[in-house]
Each structure stands twice: as C-alpha cells, then as structure tokens.
Amino acid sequence: MNRVERRPARYKPYLWAVGTDLETLPIDELVGQRYRVVAPRIWLDTQPDQRPSDPDAFPAEAIPYLRAHSHRLHVPGLYGVLERTGAPPILLLENAPIHPQAGALLPELEAGLFSASPLRQANWLWQLWQLWGTLGELGLAHSLRRPGNLRVDGWRLRLLELMPDGELEPPGLADLAELWRSLLSPLHLAISEPLRAIVNQIDAGTLDPVTLDLELNQILLRQAATVSTRIALAGATAQGPTQPRNEDACWPQGVQSEAAGLQVAIVCDGVGGHDGGEIASQLTVQSLQIQLQALLAEAQNELRVLPPQIIVQQLEAVIRIVNELINFQNDNRGRVGRQRMGTTLVMAVVIPQRVQTEQGWERVNEVYLAHVGDSRAYWITPDYCHPLTVDDDIAGREVIACRQSWPVAQERSDAGALTQALGTRSGEHLTPHIQRFVFDETGILLLCSDGLSDNYRIEDAWANYIGLIIKDIVTLDSAVASWIELANQKNGHDNTTVVLMQHKLLTPSAGSGDQGIPAGTESESVPPAGAKLYGESSPQEEFVAAPAAPAPPRGIPRWILAVSGSLLLVGLLGWWLASRSPDVPEPPTSPPAAPAP
C-alpha cells in the first residue's frame, strides 16, 4: 500500500485563487509561467506533472485548508502557495466547486434551491446543519455565512473558501436561523413551513441543538418517504496477475451469494505478515455479516425514527468489536510490527426507517458508509463521480498536521502507508469514519480496494461504465467484472475487489415534486441480471441462536442491544476461522470480552 500517485499529464486541474488584487488579471495571462487565468480567480494549471512547491512556512491563511483535509467531500484543499514581494501570498485551492470541464463556478446554493426538488432541498439543508457543527469545531463556521460561498454540485453541498472565526464571536443558533431565513423564499412549502417553525423557535430561545437535529432529520426523511428506491448488489474479488494470493474479501461475492435481505456492501483489504491479511479480511467480513444481520432485523421492527447519532454509535461499536477480535489474535500470537495482521474496511449499510406521512407509514432507506484505511467509496451517476472517503494514510496525516500540502504529500515514498487499520492496534487507537446519506437520485455506490482506485483509475474511467449500468444495458455483475479487468490491465500490482450497490429511484409518491423517473416506467425497471434484488422475500440464512440478552433498559430501542446477543457468536466464528490457518494458535478457553454496546 506504499504508492506514489500522480495525475496523468493530460489532466489539468482548475484552481480557485485566493488573494488580493486578483480579479483584474487579464484572461489568458500566465501567472508564474504556469497558471493560466481562464476567468476571474479561476486558473488552469498548465504543468500538472510538475509538483507545486510548498513554502518554508505556511501562511496563516493556508492552515484551515490543511486542517480540514478529512472533509474534502465538502471543502477545498490547498494546492500550492505563490509568494509575492510586497503583497500577501496567493493561495491556490484544488477540489474547489468548479466544473471540471467547463472551468466555471458551480451554482450558488440559493440559485440551486429554485430548481431543486423538495427532497434535494431538504438534503442540502441537512448537510448545511452538519457542516455547521463540523466547521464550528474547526473554528470555521463563519465560512457558511459568507455570501456566495455555498455552492451545489448535484446532491452535494460544497464551499468555495474557508473563513476562520478568528477573533470574531463564534456564530450561534441565532446566526444559523438568520442564514436559513434568507433561504426560505425558494423552498417548497413542504420544506419552508417546518423550517420557518424551527427558525421561530430559535428566535424565541426554545430550541436546543439536539431537538433541532431531530426536527431537521424528520424534514429530510418525510421527503425521502415520497420516493421509492430499488437497491441491487453485486461484487467480486480477484487475486491479480502478479500476486501469490488474494488478501481481499468482500460481501456479496458474485451472484451466488444469497444476501438473505441483508442490504450491506463490504470490502476489506488485508495487511500483515504471512497469510495474516487474508485471515483478517475474511474474519472481518464474516463477523460483520453476523452482527449486522441481527442489528438490521431488529431495526426493521422499530416504529420510531432512529436518530443518525444512535445508528452511527452502534455501527462504530460493531466495528470496534471486530477490531478487538483481530487485535486479540495478534497479541495472543505475539505478533509485533508489520507481522500484526489487520485489514482495511469500507462498508455501506442500508438502514430502513419507517416514517409517518400524510399517506401513512412509508419506508425510507438511509445509507451509512463506514471506512477505515484506504479502501474507498464513490457515488457515481452519468453526470459526475464523487469520492466519498478520504484515505487514512501518511500523506493525509502530514496534511492535517499542516506539514505539507496534499500534492506534495502524495509525492512521499511512504505516502500510501496506512495510519490505521482494523486489528493492528487496540480499539482505543481506532477512529472509524461513519457518514449518513439519503441519496436523492439514481446512481451507483462503488466500493473498492486500492487495487482499482490506485492511479486515479476510477476518476479517469467512470464515465465509460455508469451510463450503461443506469440504462440496464450492462448488468451489474458484468460491470463488476469490467472494473476488475480494468484494474488488472492498468494497475495489476495488487488484489482487486469491487462491490457495486445500485440505487434506482422509482415512480415518486403523490406530492413529491419532480423527483424520480417519469410515471409509468416503474414496470419497465427490470433489476440488473445477476444482481441481488432487495424488497422481495428470500429465505433467511441460518445461524446458531445467541444466548438471551438481559432485558433492555427502558427507552433504548431493542435493536441497539441486539448486537450484544451476537457477540458470543462472533467470537466463536473468529476462533473457527483462525483454527483453519496454521499461523494462528489454538483458541483459548474463552474469547476476548467485547465492549458493551
């Protein structure tokens, strides 16, 4: 996983220039004999194969972009710094909301609201609330109040620049209410009326952040309930042309794996000495299946809407349990350093929610994305490819520590070395990244190991695949095979694993605006051949029942405590898998104690 990646020379990124006296630069002027001005403050790097230089010390204006590196889904990053004599330096920002082909800024949030469906409007408002908390922790919340700074890229909310709070008073809920009040006019009534009520409660001082979070979540889920979603899954793993064995693992594998209603996609890439990586990745996939099966079975019986925070906490607990199973085996074997086995993880879990609407109880599918390490997730439609995860590697660590910019850090010989993986250390050193998505369009969620994502293969090739999948010209399992073939031909240095989760929006329910596909086409929406279709009955996979769990405390949903009932089973599974390998000792008399959920 040590790699040096660089964009192909043909790729010339558009950059956003931050500094004084930049708007008057003539179009087509070449700045620093490298950057061509294509529009006010939009520059094109004409020499992308040459590394941008880092200054000896980063200016204070550059630090926020480095610290916010892990939030690249929404914020730009530092590409380079141009120092000027007698003037403040110029910051060049990559990953800015600029159209990658047209070289023009993407629409402002307010303009985008006028043409967006109610579901997309609610989605943007939810993301704005999440960014309010995230950027507030980084002292950057004022960035959300800057006029024209909020841009929209399909379903995604993006920022043009970052503005430190500095000596300014950190913005509070009253400032957020003021921002929302300015956005009310373009909103659909289904969104504007409950949002206006929230704003009035904030003005009256009767709304706390916890309640605000719940009410915004309800607005989003009520709109999501107006759209039906069909989900299909397909996956495969391959050894690769140069590897002696396959240390990757995934769920599902091909079309033979019966998911039994388990709407989960998992990709693991094992690391460690001997065959330890293979054991760790397989153990992780098997353990997660068992725990998530129990968790989702209970979640489907819940009549209450479960807040995202609760689901995130429970998924994190599940991941930590797996981490402790692998970590215990490493300790029990006396493995140290690079001999300790571990695995990366990227996982998408579909959580069904029951939401009460005017038409009755409707089902909503939330998608929770978890990752540890450098296996990745992408959301892809015929129009764009959005990376959803940021690698846990040395390059990212150096950026967040404000020691190097992202392009420079990627040139390190150890840039791709992992900073965390499942099982290599105890759980107190593990930080799983978990995000919640309510997708408001038809698209493909692609999960993969770095055998495919290395060298920007997905960013360069996605457009050749996705349109054919969306139109059902290419089946989902055929697309998986094509991605693996691409990895073997163009990369070929590693194992490759790909899982595709297709989200197809069907005919919307009454009152849902313009979201979804045209009425009358639902009967024509045939699931991809060879893919597992959910929402239909299928035989449940049998497994040994876990011991009865203690009675749950009052007020806690049963499904949260269901995981505890499967812990013993997970431990037994771990020892069973371990006993199959000569590199792992006989199981001890009892498995490691798992943390209480």
Secondary structure, DSSP 4 states (H G I P E B T S, - for coil): --------TT---EEEEESSS-TTSPTT-EETTTEEEEETTEEEES-TTSPPPPPSS--GGGHHHHHTGGGTTTS-EEEEEEEETTEEEEEEEES-SB-TTT--BPPBHHHHHHHS-HHHHHHHHHHHHHHHHHHHHTT-GGGGGSTT-EEEETTEEEES-----TTSPPP-HHHHHHHHHHTSTTS-HHHHHHHHHHHHHHHHT---HHHHHHHHHHHHHHHHTTS-EEEEEEEEEE--TT-SS--EEEES-TTT---TT--EEEEEEEESSTTHHHHHHHHHHHHHHHHHHHHHHHHTT--SPPPHHHHHHHHHHHHHHHHHHHHHHHHHHT--GGGS-EE-EEEEEEEEEEEEETTEEEEEEEEEEEEESS-EEEEE-SS-EEE-----BHHHHHHHTTSS-HHHHTTSTTTT-BS--BTSS-GGG---EEEEE---S-EEEEEE-HHHHGGGHHHHHGGGTHHHHHTTSS-HHHHHHHHHHHHHHHT-SS-EEEEEEEEEE-PPPTT-TT-SSPTT-GGG-PPPTTSEEPSS--PPPP-PPPPPPPPPPTTS-HHHHHHHHHHHHHHHHHHHHHHTSTTSPPP-SSPPPPPP-
